[in-house]
Amino acid sequence: MNNIDLLKKKIIFRSEHRGIKEMDLVLGKFVSKHISEFNLIELKQLDDLLSTSDDNLFKWYSRKKCEIAFPENRVTNLLRKFKIK
C-alpha cells in the first residue's frame, strides 16, 4: 500500500468518525463521492480541513459566523456546494 492509499484510508476514517453526527454524514458522504478525483495536494488539503474542530467546520459549512478563516481551494469550494441527497 502506498502513501496515497494510506492517506485516503485516514481521510475516510476521519470523515466518518467526527464528534457531531451531522458532520459525520456531510463529510462521510462528501469524501465518498469525491476522494477518487482528488490529487495528492487536494488530499492533503482535505486532511488539513479534517483537522478543524467540528464546531468551526459546521459553522463554516452552514455559512454562519466562524472563528477561523478557511482556505479557498477546490476542496473547500466543492464541500461548500455539497448537499446530502
Secondary structure as a PSIPRED ss2 file (coil, helix, strand):
# PSIPRED VFORMAT (PSIPRED V4.0)

   1 M C   1.000  0.000  0.000
   2 N C   1.000  0.000  0.000
   3 N H   0.000  1.000  0.000
   4 I H   0.000  1.000  0.000
   5 D H   0.000  1.000  0.000
   6 L H   0.000  1.000  0.000
   7 L H   0.000  1.000  0.000
   8 K H   0.000  1.000  0.000
   9 K H   0.000  1.000  0.000
  10 K H   0.000  1.000  0.000
  11 I H   0.000  1.000  0.000
  12 I H   0.000  1.000  0.000
  13 F H   0.000  1.000  0.000
  14 R H   0.000  1.000  0.000
  15 S H   0.000  1.000  0.000
  16 E H   0.000  1.000  0.000
  17 H C   1.000  0.000  0.000
  18 R C   1.000  0.000  0.000
  19 G C   1.000  0.000  0.000
  20 I C   1.000  0.000  0.000
  21 K H   0.000  1.000  0.000
  22 E H   0.000  1.000  0.000
  23 M H   0.000  1.000  0.000
  24 D H   0.000  1.000  0.000
  25 L H   0.000  1.000  0.000
  26 V H   0.000  1.000  0.000
  27 L H   0.000  1.000  0.000
  28 G H   0.000  1.000  0.000
  29 K H   0.000  1.000  0.000
  30 F H   0.000  1.000  0.000
  31 V H   0.000  1.000  0.000
  32 S H   0.000  1.000  0.000
  33 K H   0.000  1.000  0.000
  34 H H   0.000  1.000  0.000
  35 I H   0.000  1.000  0.000
  36 S H   0.000  1.000  0.000
  37 E H   0.000  1.000  0.000
  38 F C   1.000  0.000  0.000
  39 N C   1.000  0.000  0.000
  40 L H   0.000  1.000  0.000
  41 I H   0.000  1.000  0.000
  42 E H   0.000  1.000  0.000
  43 L H   0.000  1.000  0.000
  44 K H   0.000  1.000  0.000
  45 Q H   0.000  1.000  0.000
  46 L H   0.000  1.000  0.000
  47 D H   0.000  1.000  0.000
  48 D H   0.000  1.000  0.000
  49 L H   0.000  1.000  0.000
  50 L H   0.000  1.000  0.000
  51 S C   1.000  0.000  0.000
  52 T C   1.000  0.000  0.000
  53 S C   1.000  0.000  0.000
  54 D H   0.000  1.000  0.000
  55 D H   0.000  1.000  0.000
  56 N H   0.000  1.000  0.000
  57 L H   0.000  1.000  0.000
  58 F H   0.000  1.000  0.000
  59 K H   0.000  1.000  0.000
  60 W H   0.000  1.000  0.000
  61 Y H   0.000  1.000  0.000
  62 S C   1.000  0.000  0.000
  63 R C   1.000  0.000  0.000
  64 K C   1.000  0.000  0.000
  65 K C   1.000  0.000  0.000
  66 C C   1.000  0.000  0.000
  67 E C   1.000  0.000  0.000
  68 I C   1.000  0.000  0.000
  69 A C   1.000  0.000  0.000
  70 F C   1.000  0.000  0.000
  71 P C   1.000  0.000  0.000
  72 E C   1.000  0.000  0.000
  73 N C   1.000  0.000  0.000
  74 R H   0.000  1.000  0.000
  75 V H   0.000  1.000  0.000
  76 T H   0.000  1.000  0.000
  77 N H   0.000  1.000  0.000
  78 L H   0.000  1.000  0.000
  79 L H   0.000  1.000  0.000
  80 R H   0.000  1.000  0.000
  81 K H   0.000  1.000  0.000
  82 F C   1.000  0.000  0.000
  83 K C   1.000  0.000  0.000
  84 I C   1.000  0.000  0.000
  85 K C   1.000  0.000  0.000
